[in-house]
């Protein structure tokens, strides 16, 4: 992989505003500056707003943890965002998602065995990413199951993690040590 961009900033290199945002990240639910945040610190106001939005998406969303993580995995795989995929695969398994589900998604396949809720989240997210729309049948089913707030939380999870994935890919954030990199979708999955 090519050299990482937006290197991590040492504390003594940060402006007072960058230090304030870094402290908020360290004291918040993330307990550090993961993934895109060293890049985002180049714009501290943006970094702080992304932190606040991400806190809602990750920790306050109406979607149950396994379903939220499933949505994150679908978008991380869509972008082949290495760091995001591997971090959230671990979190998804800790939340109770069957390992066969991320394994299938990693291979570019729709998982064979999912609960009705998992299938609905997978299909909603996959359609929105691939088709830039959701069929009426899937949308209506998601609305009936999760309500308007749940549907909006699912859409915003895709948007937020698409944004994060774009940053991670552009900064060439490395794959975590010991993890096999994802190949971009559409390439042979050898």
Secondary structure by P-SEA (a helix, b strand, c coil): cccccccccccccccaaaaaaaaaaaaccccccccccccccccaaaaaaaaaaaaaacccccccaaaaaaaaaaaaaaaccaaaaaaaaaaaaaacccaaaaaaaaaccccccccaaaaaaaaaaaaaaacccccaaaaaaaaaaccaaaaaaaaaaaaaaaaaaaaaaaacccccccbbbbcccccccc
